[in-house]
Amino acid sequence: MNIREVRQLYARQILAMVGADRDKKLEKAFSAVPREHFLVGRRWHAVTPWAPHLRLQKNDPTLLYQDVVISLDPKRGVNNGSPSLHAWLMHRVGPLTGATVVHVGAGTGYFSAILAELVGKKGRVLAIEYDKSLAKFARENLRLWGNVEVLNADGKNCALPLADLIYVNFAVSRPAVTWIENLKESGRLLFPLGIPEAEARFVGRHAMHAVALLVRRRRKEFAAEALREVSFVFAEGSDAAVGASEERRLRKALASKGWQNVSTLYWKQRAKGRCWYVAKDWALGVKS
């Protein structure tokens, strides 16, 4: 079996794991992108619950075609993401043919390439990465995808185009203003909402008990859905965390597990009903 066949089998298995085996376009996208192309040159380290940085005996590409996470920067706790998690999330955001997508927290560009496959030649992906060295790798890695632009910037406060999808690859304690206000009509925002925590097993700050939120713009209003609990690296750069009071409220809300009933995001307006979480200028309402 050659590496292309291994990649095709991987794509089928990953999508079957998350109940998306009928999503043939997503399967094709996962099959098309060589995962090894997006890893830095040093010896690979697998990230597992029992061994946060397991040094592999050799850089064998076939080892990458399973649901394994590989470290991109062991000193900062940054990794290349769980294939099954991102397959599930991309399946949930819906079709993207011809879309303008902003990928915030692109790392070295692997999932940016998959998003580029999904939007097709008529679509566009803006891949934003805060870390200068990772952004350099992403720019080199993504040269084969002519519909991708790589930007080295803080994705929480840089200028963004109007987007059909803003796909955020790190946890935050509040959505950035630019993410909300640059959504097109019917545009979607996917981001993990959580609290930064020091985890003894891992280097850096992580949101171990975050919730993946999917927000859809409806004119000046926003429907919201809390999809599932997730664990993500927490944001770096400016405005990465909220004040102590809001953090306490969010921690309490996350612990309550009531996120399953989230239905509305109130942005810079007073909430009109019961809420799961209320911050200074935004809130997450629940079904009445």
BAFI-3210 file (N, C-alpha, C; in Angstrom, 3 decimals, decimal comma, padded with zeros to 6 digits):
// residues 288
n [1|2|3|4|5|6|7|8|9|10|11|12|13|14|15|16|17|18|19|20|21|22|23|24|25|26|27|28|29|30|31|32|33|34|35|36|37|38|39|40|41|42|43|44|45|46|47|48|49|50|51|52|53|54|55|56|57|58|59|60|61|62|63|64|65|66|67|68|69|70|71|72|73|74|75|76|77|78|79|80|81|82|83|84|85|86|87|88|89|90|91|92|93|94|95|96|97|98|99|100|101|102|103|104|105|106|107|108|109|110|111|112|113|114|115|116|117|118|119|120|121|122|123|124|125|126|127|128|129|130|131|132|133|134|135|136|137|138|139|140|141|142|143|144|145|146|147|148|149|150|151|152|153|154|155|156|157|158|159|160|161|162|163|164|165|166|167|168|169|170|171|172|173|174|175|176|177|178|179|180|181|182|183|184|185|186|187|188|189|190|191|192|193|194|195|196|197|198|199|200|201|202|203|204|205|206|207|208|209|210|211|212|213|214|215|216|217|218|219|220|221|222|223|224|225|226|227|228|229|230|231|232|233|234|235|236|237|238|239|240|241|242|243|244|245|246|247|248|249|250|251|252|253|254|255|256|257|258|259|260|261|262|263|264|265|266|267|268|269|270|271|272|273|274|275|276|277|278|279|280|281|282|283|284|285|286|287|288]
n.u [000,853|000,685|001,608|-000,393|-002,658|-002,774|-003,428|-005,975|-007,402|-007,146|-008,643|-011,251|-011,582|-011,308|-013,502|-015,591|-015,367|-016,472|-019,042|-019,454|-019,275|-020,670|-020,075|-018,679|-017,202|-015,696|-014,252|-012,732|-011,189|-009,636|-008,258|-006,706|-004,715|-001,400|-000,366|002,169|003,598|003,236|004,614|007,301|010,899|012,348|012,719|009,687|007,195|004,752|001,643|000,116|-002,307|-000,938|001,708|002,940|004,868|005,908|008,604|008,987|010,390|011,247|010,715|008,176|005,918|003,577|002,738|001,335|-001,212|-003,595|-005,668|-003,892|-002,038|000,476|003,280|004,028|005,527|007,159|008,006|006,163|003,781|002,221|000,375|-000,439|-003,132|-006,174|-007,164|-009,733|-011,376|-011,324|-012,328|-014,947|-015,847|-015,575|-017,378|-019,728|-019,969|-020,930|-021,519|-018,916|-018,212|-016,874|-016,688|-015,561|-013,150|-011,853|-009,159|-008,213|-005,397|-003,646|-001,402|000,966|-000,404|-001,923|-004,752|-005,688|-005,115|-006,876|-009,316|-009,010|-009,226|-011,892|-013,278|-012,657|-011,561|-012,853|-013,194|-011,794|-009,165|-008,047|-005,338|-004,379|-001,717|-000,271|002,313|005,524|007,454|005,954|004,085|005,763|006,484|003,900|003,344|005,233|004,484|001,937|002,086|001,312|-001,389|-003,260|-005,372|-005,061|-004,061|-001,499|-001,159|000,846|-000,073|-001,925|-004,727|-006,968|-007,337|-006,710|-007,243|-009,942|-011,381|-014,797|-016,512|-017,582|-017,151|-015,555|-013,047|-011,811|-008,852|-008,028|-008,600|-010,654|-011,759|-013,744|-015,419|-013,647|-014,056|-013,764|-014,302|-017,034|-018,148|-017,338|-018,657|-020,441|-023,859|-025,670|-023,282|-020,834|-019,388|-016,965|-015,738|-013,712|-014,817|-013,511|-011,570|-008,317|-005,969|-003,449|-002,024|-000,779|000,297|000,943|002,782|002,534|-000,488|-003,771|-007,195|-008,898|-011,475|-013,250|-015,911|-017,120|-018,365|-020,814|-021,712|-024,190|-024,847|-027,705|-028,857|-028,867|-028,812|-027,841|-027,747|-026,907|-025,064|-024,001|-021,691|-020,073|-018,009|-014,584|-010,964|-008,445|-005,462|-004,843|-005,465|-002,880|-001,138|-002,514|-005,423|-006,118|-007,356|-010,114|-011,291|-010,959|-013,478|-015,305|-014,092|-014,519|-017,316|-017,628|-016,252|-017,925|-020,244|-019,379|-018,913|-021,476|-022,714|-024,873|-024,614|-025,574|-028,042|-027,773|-028,754|-028,700|-026,645|-026,126|-025,081|-023,516|-025,905|-028,843|-029,732|-032,591|-033,917|-033,685|-030,361|-027,367|-024,807|-023,549|-021,810|-019,938|-020,610|-021,839|-023,708|-024,866|-027,733|-030,390|-032,582|-036,037]
n.v [-001,194|002,139|005,547|007,312|005,697|004,926|007,385|007,790|005,706|006,488|008,902|007,909|006,372|008,280|009,998|008,170|007,613|009,871|009,971|011,032|009,817|009,929|012,320|013,081|015,056|016,190|013,941|013,604|015,922|015,499|013,284|014,390|016,024|015,954|015,080|014,934|016,848|019,166|019,232|020,216|019,922|018,496|015,579|013,874|014,326|012,632|013,522|012,419|011,289|009,801|010,229|013,156|014,121|012,095|010,793|009,826|006,950|007,234|009,515|008,570|008,758|007,178|006,752|008,979|008,856|008,340|008,856|010,783|013,146|015,489|017,164|020,570|022,546|021,783|023,243|025,244|023,965|023,638|022,023|019,927|019,374|017,409|015,074|013,784|015,424|017,884|017,059|016,424|018,966|020,511|019,178|019,846|022,620|022,857|023,082|024,494|025,361|027,699|029,622|032,349|031,956|032,455|031,373|031,182|030,992|029,191|027,558|025,425|025,090|022,804|022,223|024,491|023,947|021,825|023,167|024,852|023,015|022,385|024,809|025,199|026,243|028,633|029,732|031,239|031,252|032,745|032,390|032,783|033,255|033,628|033,152|033,818|032,051|029,711|030,770|031,314|028,704|027,847|029,519|028,624|025,932|026,064|026,894|025,413|025,683|027,802|029,387|030,297|032,625|033,596|035,076|036,664|037,494|038,816|037,153|037,967|040,663|041,810|043,254|041,947|040,226|040,351|037,452|034,101|032,014|031,934|030,327|029,173|028,238|028,003|028,366|030,856|033,333|035,013|036,008|037,619|041,025|041,543|039,045|038,672|040,939|040,836|038,866|037,641|037,989|035,241|034,078|032,046|031,467|029,680|028,768|027,851|028,203|029,010|028,657|029,685|027,311|025,846|022,882|020,013|017,899|018,973|021,418|024,980|027,067|025,838|025,298|023,119|022,255|023,378|024,715|024,105|026,547|027,354|029,930|031,705|034,234|036,277|038,682|041,366|039,818|036,859|033,457|030,704|027,766|025,351|022,993|020,797|019,537|020,462|020,370|022,757|024,536|027,584|031,007|033,215|036,395|039,796|040,755|038,177|036,985|037,429|039,725|039,116|038,850|038,230|035,892|034,206|033,968|032,723|030,339|029,194|028,889|027,050|024,854|024,232|022,842|023,573|024,393|022,939|023,895|026,328|028,868|031,374|034,185|037,170|040,251|043,088|044,109|044,090|041,082|039,104|037,134|034,107|033,243|031,369|032,264|035,435|038,273|041,386|042,869|041,049|038,007|034,623|033,225|030,927|028,252|028,902]
n.w [000,000|-000,965|000,060|-000,692|-000,854|001,818|002,942|001,865|003,076|005,740|005,686|005,236|007,556|009,655|009,172|009,445|012,146|013,315|012,490|009,962|007,523|005,152|004,061|001,432|000,162|002,198|002,944|000,621|000,749|003,093|002,165|000,176|001,217|002,235|005,336|006,520|005,195|006,569|008,912|011,066|010,592|012,609|014,813|015,233|017,783|019,501|021,002|023,795|026,272|028,222|027,698|027,202|025,400|023,396|021,924|018,672|017,048|014,439|011,699|010,290|007,758|007,536|010,112|010,800|009,805|011,364|014,252|015,700|017,593|016,904|018,196|017,564|018,690|021,330|023,587|023,931|024,016|021,750|019,216|016,314|016,149|016,557|014,216|014,097|015,672|014,265|011,826|012,561|013,424|011,065|009,462|010,777|010,345|007,821|004,181|002,103|-000,423|-002,622|-000,646|001,502|003,836|007,063|008,794|011,930|013,880|012,524|012,682|011,242|008,923|008,109|008,531|007,314|004,666|004,202|004,525|002,333|000,246|000,578|000,038|-002,598|-005,947|-006,450|-004,018|-000,997|001,378|004,267|006,175|009,408|011,602|014,751|015,798|014,657|013,514|013,012|011,235|009,090|008,302|007,566|005,389|003,534|003,330|002,236|-000,367|-002,567|-002,683|-004,268|-003,514|-000,961|001,488|003,685|006,826|009,163|012,182|015,016|015,431|016,829|016,788|014,335|011,035|009,164|006,321|005,082|005,952|005,176|006,856|009,957|011,447|014,321|015,943|018,604|022,132|023,709|026,110|025,439|022,433|019,761|018,739|015,995|014,897|015,218|013,968|011,351|010,029|007,267|006,108|007,178|007,735|009,499|012,697|014,353|017,414|020,286|023,576|026,652|029,736|030,679|031,816|033,881|033,113|034,495|033,009|030,567|028,670|028,761|028,438|028,598|027,651|029,142|029,486|027,613|025,490|022,284|020,250|017,870|015,890|014,105|011,813|011,593|010,009|012,112|014,306|016,186|015,987|018,095|018,921|021,166|020,624|021,587|024,301|024,412|024,236|024,069|023,112|024,811|023,878|022,647|022,849|022,667|024,613|025,385|027,562|029,889|032,497|036,083|037,346|035,246|034,413|036,607|036,495|034,012|034,461|036,370|034,831|032,856|034,463|035,192|033,181|031,640|029,055|026,912|026,189|024,933|022,670|021,522|020,726|022,291|021,315|022,282|023,273|025,340|026,924|026,045|027,339|029,333|030,341|029,810|030,226|031,124|030,199|030,224|027,841|026,215|025,776|026,318|025,407|026,334|025,268|025,546]
ca.u [000,000|001,486|001,188|-001,659|-003,704|-002,853|-004,142|-007,385|-007,965|-007,205|-009,774|-012,487|-011,660|-011,526|-014,879|-016,478|-015,278|-017,264|-020,377|-019,528|-018,787|-021,382|-019,577|-017,641|-016,318|-014,754|-013,363|-011,803|-010,258|-008,679|-007,433|-005,860|-003,677|-000,379|-000,171|003,597|004,088|003,002|005,364|008,653|011,859|012,952|012,072|008,310|006,762|003,305|001,053|-000,881|-002,605|000,026|003,058|002,709|005,819|006,479|009,490|008,875|011,689|011,623|009,661|007,514|004,637|002,419|002,289|000,501|-002,542|-004,490|-006,096|-002,784|-001,653|001,926|003,703|004,707|006,478|007,048|008,259|004,980|002,589|001,430|000,367|-001,074|-004,570|-006,772|-007,895|-011,150|-012,085|-011,508|-013,246|-016,298|-016,192|-015,755|-018,644|-020,836|-020,143|-021,709|-020,801|-018,069|-017,817|-016,890|-016,755|-014,406|-012,923|-010,728|-008,686|-007,452|-004,592|-003,434|-000,251|001,773|-001,267|-002,570|-006,206|-005,924|-005,116|-008,131|-010,342|-008,820|-009,817|-013,351|-013,841|-012,426|-010,828|-013,598|-013,200|-010,575|-008,848|-007,040|-004,784|-003,709|-000,934|000,370|003,732|006,232|008,106|004,912|003,523|006,717|006,274|002,597|003,450|005,968|003,719|000,681|002,327|000,613|-002,807|-003,290|-006,502|-004,761|-003,131|-001,047|-000,891|001,441|-000,734|-002,780|-006,038|-008,054|-007,558|-006,256|-008,311|-010,410|-012,381|-016,102|-016,281|-018,658|-016,792|-014,351|-012,770|-010,789|-008,122|-007,555|-009,681|-010,700|-012,810|-014,774|-015,118|-013,085|-014,992|-013,646|-014,917|-018,486|-018,572|-016,941|-019,428|-021,447|-025,202|-025,649|-021,930|-020,686|-018,191|-016,739|-014,617|-013,796|-014,965|-013,000|-010,757|-006,936|-005,593|-002,152|-002,232|000,510|000,827|001,271|003,431|001,708|-001,854|-004,797|-008,572|-009,130|-012,916|-013,909|-017,081|-017,073|-019,573|-021,086|-022,568|-024,643|-025,393|-029,006|-028,926|-028,179|-028,927|-026,923|-028,105|-025,717|-025,211|-022,834|-021,617|-019,519|-016,844|-013,318|-009,752|-007,630|-004,479|-005,473|-004,959|-001,736|-001,261|-003,321|-006,834|-006,276|-008,223|-011,000|-010,999|-011,172|-014,898|-015,892|-013,535|-015,229|-018,658|-017,522|-015,872|-019,135|-021,148|-018,840|-019,098|-022,906|-023,100|-026,082|-024,288|-026,316|-029,273|-027,465|-029,440|-028,582|-025,587|-026,497|-023,841|-023,653|-027,306|-029,371|-030,331|-034,051|-034,482|-032,763|-029,021|-026,406|-023,645|-023,684|-020,592|-020,159|-021,277|-022,363|-024,298|-025,338|-029,073|-030,785|-033,941|-037,063]
ca.v [000,000|003,357|006,571|007,879|004,759|005,053|008,629|007,589|004,877|007,380|009,825|007,148|005,972|009,456|010,455|007,164|007,760|011,011|009,899|011,884|008,999|010,272|013,625|012,685|016,184|016,285|012,782|013,899|016,946|014,851|012,392|015,142|016,829|015,147|015,610|015,032|018,062|020,309|019,079|020,768|018,902|017,720|014,317|014,112|013,940|012,422|014,046|011,470|011,509|009,133|010,691|014,420|014,328|010,793|010,929|008,682|006,397|007,842|010,306|007,702|009,374|006,304|006,857|010,177|008,642|007,838|009,995|011,078|014,552|015,655|018,460|021,509|023,291|021,192|024,223|026,090|023,129|023,792|020,790|020,034|019,164|016,083|014,937|013,446|016,603|018,878|016,481|016,582|020,387|020,953|018,590|020,578|023,989|022,797|023,204|025,691|025,611|029,104|030,494|033,042|031,399|032,957|030,340|031,898|030,005|028,218|026,697|025,267|025,152|021,562|022,359|025,534|023,273|021,074|024,177|025,311|021,984|022,450|026,007|025,074|027,303|029,892|030,208|031,870|031,015|033,592|031,635|033,726|032,611|034,615|032,844|034,168|030,885|028,831|031,441|031,123|027,337|027,777|030,179|027,720|024,698|026,290|027,440|024,609|026,052|029,180|030,127|030,560|033,690|033,435|036,350|036,591|038,558|038,415|036,965|038,494|042,108|042,315|043,490|040,724|040,411|039,770|036,011|033,118|031,204|032,217|029,039|029,542|027,049|028,104|028,755|032,221|033,528|035,820|036,155|038,908|041,919|041,373|037,794|038,874|042,030|040,593|037,764|037,976|037,486|033,776|033,610|031,221|031,588|028,516|029,027|027,229|029,125|028,340|029,341|029,196|026,520|025,182|021,443|019,428|016,982|019,666|022,720|026,079|027,229|025,144|025,285|021,671|021,968|024,404|024,326|024,596|027,308|027,675|031,124|032,018|035,589|036,475|040,145|041,925|038,870|035,724|032,166|030,047|026,374|024,772|021,701|019,732|019,909|020,282|020,874|023,490|025,496|028,884|032,074|034,046|037,758|040,765|040,435|036,727|036,549|038,456|040,077|038,073|038,675|037,488|034,543|033,422|033,674|031,746|029,064|028,657|028,463|025,828|023,766|023,946|021,944|024,025|024,873|022,186|024,608|027,623|029,043|032,745|035,068|038,585|040,995|044,527|044,426|043,430|039,773|039,171|035,986|033,416|033,094|030,451|033,056|036,868|039,051|042,833|043,376|039,963|036,927|033,433|032,878|029,532|028,006|029,180]
ca.w [000,000|-001,012|001,023|-001,142|-000,435|003,281|003,234|001,535|004,140|006,920|005,542|005,448|008,966|010,495|009,012|010,026|013,599|013,796|011,903|008,779|006,414|003,917|003,613|000,482|-000,144|003,312|002,811|-000,471|001,222|003,992|001,352|-000,751|001,879|002,917|006,680|006,814|004,541|007,449|010,151|011,019|010,237|013,693|015,147|015,644|019,128|019,636|022,235|024,277|027,700|029,094|027,375|026,503|024,308|023,092|020,769|017,781|016,671|013,167|011,076|009,315|007,410|007,724|011,499|010,940|009,256|012,387|015,063|016,590|017,640|016,866|018,710|016,666|019,516|022,675|024,645|024,098|024,107|020,531|018,426|014,997|016,230|016,422|012,953|014,268|016,187|013,196|010,838|013,107|013,417|009,673|009,005|011,402|009,843|006,596|002,906|002,009|-001,808|-003,015|000,525|002,066|005,167|007,852|009,717|012,957|014,590|011,451|012,912|010,029|007,755|007,678|008,418|006,315|003,358|004,081|004,268|000,948|-000,602|000,721|-000,613|-004,032|-006,638|-006,421|-002,644|-000,491|002,783|004,910|007,303|010,300|012,651|015,624|015,965|013,423|012,908|012,471|010,064|008,002|007,826|006,890|004,094|002,643|003,148|001,524|-001,703|-003,571|-002,670|-004,736|-002,937|000,451|001,869|005,061|007,487|010,502|012,937|016,122|014,806|017,653|016,621|013,033|010,061|008,500|005,273|005,374|005,814|005,300|008,013|010,741|012,092|015,308|016,363|019,982|023,039|024,243|027,109|024,794|021,012|019,358|018,055|014,538|014,478|015,164|013,102|009,962|009,453|006,270|006,378|007,235|008,022|010,693|013,522|015,206|018,319|021,605|024,702|027,846|030,731|030,653|032,975|033,852|033,179|034,900|031,985|029,334|028,731|028,275|028,945|027,827|028,146|029,122|029,543|026,810|024,707|020,910|019,934|016,468|015,827|012,749|011,727|010,968|009,989|013,278|015,410|016,072|016,574|018,635|019,340|021,824|019,946|022,418|025,090|023,702|024,884|023,104|023,582|025,010|023,016|022,981|022,351|023,399|024,851|025,397|028,658|030,435|033,877|037,093|037,614|034,134|034,402|037,633|035,992|032,938|035,073|036,992|033,762|032,258|035,425|035,344|032,080|030,961|027,714|025,891|025,824|024,323|021,382|021,023|021,199|022,350|021,121|022,545|023,526|026,526|026,688|026,057|028,037|030,234|029,779|030,419|030,637|030,860|030,387|030,228|026,649|025,399|026,601|025,608|025,848|026,221|024,768|026,545]
c.u [000,890|000,882|-000,135|-002,829|-003,886|-003,661|-005,633|-008,087|-008,138|-008,415|-011,094|-012,661|-011,982|-012,972|-015,882|-016,504|-016,223|-018,646|-020,560|-019,103|-019,531|-020,927|-018,389|-016,706|-015,278|-013,770|-012,309|-010,765|-009,205|-007,745|-006,386|-004,648|-002,681|-000,011|001,316|004,217|004,039|003,699|006,773|009,657|012,426|012,163|010,681|008,062|005,243|002,846|-000,053|-001,165|-001,573|001,474|002,937|003,667|006,567|007,294|009,420|010,259|012,184|010,427|009,037|006,142|003,420|001,873|001,327|-000,942|-003,402|-004,845|-005,050|-002,427|-000,131|002,281|004,381|005,769|006,351|007,221|007,044|003,693|001,682|001,524|-000,410|-002,539|-005,032|-007,540|-009,384|-011,950|-012,348|-012,385|-014,687|-016,737|-016,435|-017,039|-019,827|-021,026|-020,847|-020,876|-020,070|-017,664|-017,967|-016,837|-015,448|-014,280|-011,713|-010,379|-007,749|-006,722|-004,234|-002,284|000,614|000,921|-002,016|-004,078|-006,593|-005,997|-006,400|-009,296|-010,238|-009,380|-011,341|-013,951|-013,663|-011,757|-011,541|-013,686|-011,855|-010,406|-007,771|-006,592|-003,957|-002,996|-000,134|001,875|004,465|006,838|007,078|004,276|004,439|006,581|004,972|002,670|004,170|005,136|002,516|000,864|001,574|-000,870|-002,913|-004,413|-006,304|-003,773|-002,778|-000,670|-000,312|000,901|-001,465|-004,209|-007,209|-008,310|-007,023|-007,459|-008,651|-011,331|-013,747|-016,042|-017,563|-018,425|-015,525|-014,157|-011,568|-010,183|-007,488|-008,719|-009,522|-011,805|-013,898|-014,428|-014,536|-014,132|-014,966|-014,277|-016,421|-018,861|-018,129|-017,590|-020,400|-022,826|-025,189|-024,256|-021,858|-019,354|-018,106|-015,535|-014,810|-013,826|-014,505|-012,148|-009,328|-006,570|-004,177|-002,407|-000,885|001,124|001,359|001,942|002,471|000,323|-002,848|-006,160|-009,026|-010,609|-013,693|-015,133|-016,939|-018,409|-019,652|-022,118|-022,918|-025,290|-026,732|-029,325|-028,185|-028,269|-028,057|-027,507|-026,817|-026,061|-023,906|-022,728|-021,163|-018,402|-015,580|-012,173|-008,882|-006,547|-005,177|-004,748|-003,708|-002,014|-002,178|-004,754|-007,095|-007,244|-009,070|-010,577|-011,400|-012,658|-015,581|-015,367|-014,225|-016,615|-018,619|-017,141|-017,096|-020,108|-020,675|-019,036|-020,555|-023,425|-024,365|-025,851|-025,074|-027,551|-029,029|-028,113|-029,197|-027,328|-026,105|-025,207|-024,111|-025,118|-027,772|-030,017|-031,841|-034,696|-033,464|-031,426|-028,228|-025,213|-023,860|-022,368|-020,941|-020,960|-021,743|-022,891|-024,698|-026,678|-029,385|-032,223|-034,939|-037,970]
c.v [001,246|004,434|007,225|006,993|004,791|006,284|008,499|006,748|005,677|008,288|009,104|006,789|007,155|009,930|009,462|007,279|008,832|011,048|010,752|011,119|009,252|011,612|013,385|013,835|016,355|015,125|013,032|014,919|016,353|013,920|013,150|015,785|015,931|015,746|015,820|016,298|019,260|020,181|019,619|019,618|018,055|016,427|014,576|013,601|013,793|012,952|013,081|011,744|010,904|009,564|011,978|014,685|013,030|010,900|009,659|008,227|006,949|008,598|009,506|008,277|008,489|006,374|008,025|009,933|007,784|009,040|010,294|012,555|014,632|017,065|019,289|022,303|022,778|022,198|025,104|025,275|023,221|022,509|020,975|019,601|017,735|015,980|014,655|014,638|017,591|018,345|016,678|018,044|020,890|020,387|019,393|021,985|024,017|023,054|024,537|026,029|027,096|030,095|031,246|032,596|032,072|031,885|031,010|030,883|028,859|027,264|026,625|025,046|023,900|021,719|023,512|024,913|022,484|022,037|024,701|024,305|022,072|023,659|025,950|026,297|028,645|030,474|030,783|031,527|032,009|032,860|032,575|032,961|033,664|034,411|033,027|032,949|029,917|029,439|031,282|029,718|027,236|028,386|029,287|026,483|024,866|026,869|026,684|024,951|027,531|030,017|030,427|031,714|033,495|034,802|036,091|037,763|037,957|038,347|037,479|039,976|042,662|042,509|042,194|041,079|039,933|038,290|035,207|032,220|031,747|031,021|029,244|028,294|027,173|028,583|030,210|032,280|034,480|035,903|037,537|039,719|041,685|040,080|037,958|039,843|041,866|039,341|038,302|037,541|035,965|033,204|032,897|031,499|030,359|028,812|028,280|028,294|028,424|029,241|028,804|028,486|025,985|023,696|020,767|018,567|017,704|021,009|023,779|026,101|026,554|025,401|023,831|021,314|023,067|023,827|024,928|025,258|027,590|028,792|031,389|033,408|035,583|037,963|040,698|041,014|037,644|034,496|031,504|028,623|025,919|023,322|020,565|020,298|019,581|020,752|021,509|024,264|026,846|029,951|032,747|035,463|038,615|040,282|038,938|036,255|037,718|038,784|038,973|037,798|037,869|036,063|033,659|033,032|032,611|030,374|028,389|028,141|027,157|024,627|023,341|022,967|022,382|024,507|024,143|022,929|025,970|027,724|030,407|033,411|036,496|039,397|042,496|044,945|043,650|042,096|039,846|038,009|035,371|033,191|032,034|031,208|034,503|037,561|040,527|043,308|042,268|038,866|035,776|033,019|031,416|029,434|028,247|027,972]
c.w [000,000|-000,114|000,604|-000,724|001,086|003,653|002,929|002,597|005,419|006,850|005,791|006,918|009,871|010,390|009,573|011,546|014,133|013,149|010,668|007,526|005,104|003,337|002,683|000,128|000,959|003,277|001,731|-000,030|002,152|003,223|000,549|-000,090|002,611|004,276|007,012|006,225|005,489|008,799|009,978|010,957|011,358|013,955|015,737|017,065|019,122|020,984|022,651|025,748|028,634|028,835|026,555|025,341|024,051|021,804|019,922|017,330|015,337|012,599|009,921|008,984|007,666|009,146|011,712|010,540|010,167|013,254|016,141|016,474|017,727|017,332|017,629|017,402|020,948|023,806|024,919|024,182|022,901|019,705|017,126|014,988|015,992|015,107|013,144|014,772|015,057|012,081|011,286|013,043|011,991|009,081|009,544|010,840|008,492|005,345|002,780|000,575|-002,151|-001,874|000,777|003,508|005,807|008,867|010,716|013,831|013,666|011,711|011,675|008,787|007,336|007,507|007,500|004,927|003,153|003,827|002,832|-000,045|-000,579|-000,001|-002,125|-004,632|-006,600|-005,009|-002,243|000,971|003,210|006,171|008,162|011,408|013,416|015,720|014,627|012,736|012,318|011,223|008,850|007,419|007,039|005,494|003,079|002,315|002,225|000,122|-002,791|-003,667|-003,021|-004,170|-001,453|000,584|003,337|005,626|008,870|011,316|014,127|015,589|015,606|017,406|015,304|012,100|009,337|007,344|005,767|005,038|005,908|006,501|008,648|011,657|013,009|015,933|017,747|020,840|023,483|025,293|026,634|023,315|020,717|018,598|016,553|014,048|014,299|014,048|011,650|009,382|008,406|006,771|006,192|007,463|009,354|011,387|014,408|016,091|019,636|022,709|025,964|028,713|030,643|031,950|032,788|034,067|033,406|033,802|030,759|029,607|028,210|028,889|028,010|028,451|028,048|029,073|028,818|026,100|023,314|020,581|018,439|016,432|014,372|012,743|010,995|011,031|011,200|014,501|015,135|016,775|017,043|019,040|019,973|021,361|020,841|023,288|024,302|024,589|023,821|023,826|023,734|024,195|023,568|022,502|023,193|023,545|024,896|026,470|029,148|031,869|034,839|037,334|036,509|034,088|035,428|037,136|034,893|033,488|035,696|035,931|033,128|033,170|035,536|034,288|031,349|029,539|026,619|025,399|025,187|022,943|020,743|021,574|021,144|022,318|021,251|022,628|024,757|026,152|026,871|026,790|028,977|029,543|030,537|030,959|030,217|031,180|030,275|029,033|025,701|026,328|025,690|026,199|025,617|025,720|025,887|026,746]
res [m|n|i|r|e|v|r|q|l|y|a|r|q|i|l|a|m|v|g|a|d|r|d|k|k|l|e|k|a|f|s|a|v|p|r|e|h|f|l|v|g|r|r|w|h|a|v|t|p|w|a|p|h|l|r|l|q|k|n|d|p|t|l|l|y|q|d|v|v|i|s|l|d|p|k|r|g|v|n|n|g|s|p|s|l|h|a|w|l|m|h|r|v|g|p|l|t|g|a|t|v|v|h|v|g|a|g|t|g|y|f|s|a|i|l|a|e|l|v|g|k|k|g|r|v|l|a|i|e|y|d|k|s|l|a|k|f|a|r|e|n|l|r|l|w|g|n|v|e|v|l|n|a|d|g|k|n|c|a|l|p|l|a|d|l|i|y|v|n|f|a|v|s|r|p|a|v|t|w|i|e|n|l|k|e|s|g|r|l|l|f|p|l|g|i|p|e|a|e|a|r|f|v|g|r|h|a|m|h|a|v|a|l|l|v|r|r|r|r|k|e|f|a|a|e|a|l|r|e|v|s|f|v|f|a|e|g|s|d|a|a|v|g|a|s|e|e|r|r|l|r|k|a|l|a|s|k|g|w|q|n|v|s|t|l|y|w|k|q|r|a|k|g|r|c|w|y|v|a|k|d|w|a|l|g|v|k|s]
***
